[in-house]
Amino acid sequence: MSAPNHRQFLSECLERVPAKQPGLSDDELYGLYLSWCLLNARKPGPIASLWAAVRQEGYLQQHRGGRTEWPDLCMTGPAAVDYILASRPSLL
């Protein structure tokens, strides 16, 4: 397995959404990243390097009501489908 390319992950799996939409939680973003790594035969890197890459792209992390989230972000692409189906088996 090759090392992850965070920029590629970010461009393939994340889109900006209007501010009125809920953002992604840390768990959702990390789960999406793991799905992307699995689908692309990549070994996940340290979580700290993922957060640093997300911040470098200009996304801001916020704390709201006891939850850490990345506002203005939504999932897209095959990794999003994989993550959603894996985390919600009742949808099958």
Secondary structure as UniProt FT lines:
FT   HELIX           6..13
FT   STRAND          14..16
FT   TURN            19..20
FT   STRAND          24..25
FT   HELIX           26..39
FT   TURN            40..41
FT   HELIX           47..56
FT   TURN            57..58
FT   STRAND          62..64
FT   TURN            65..66
FT   STRAND          67..70
FT   TURN            71..72
FT   STRAND          73..75
FT   HELIX           78..87
FT   HELIX           89..91
//
